Amino acid sequence: MLRSRTLYVYILASRRGTLYIGVTNNLGRRMYEHKHGLVPGFTNKYKVNRLVYFEEFNRADDAIAREKQLKGWSRRRKVALIESLNPRLEDLTGQWLGD
């Protein structure tokens, strides 16, 4: 029997406007890792740790396909998507970390 598991495609932004797109099955844990610099590489180097957008999926292949789709978009299109649901580009992490 297959369990339904929620997956998240998320977009992070730095204070300077750098964007990062990722996928995870535990958004709260992943945001904790990003916020505390526990993820080596791009997000840590460029301080990309503000959650500005996310989508939920029930199937891993759908989440991965959406992540790839978004990564192929222009910056302008990504920003328009973010602003359609989060016009002030507020950090949405608090709802996941209990802040």
Secondary structure, DSSP 4 states (H G I P E B T S, - for coil): -PPP--EEEEEEE-TT--EEEEEES-HHHHHHHHHTT-STTHHHHTT--EEEEEEEESSHHHHHHHHHHHHTS-HHHHHHHHHHH-TT----THHHHT-
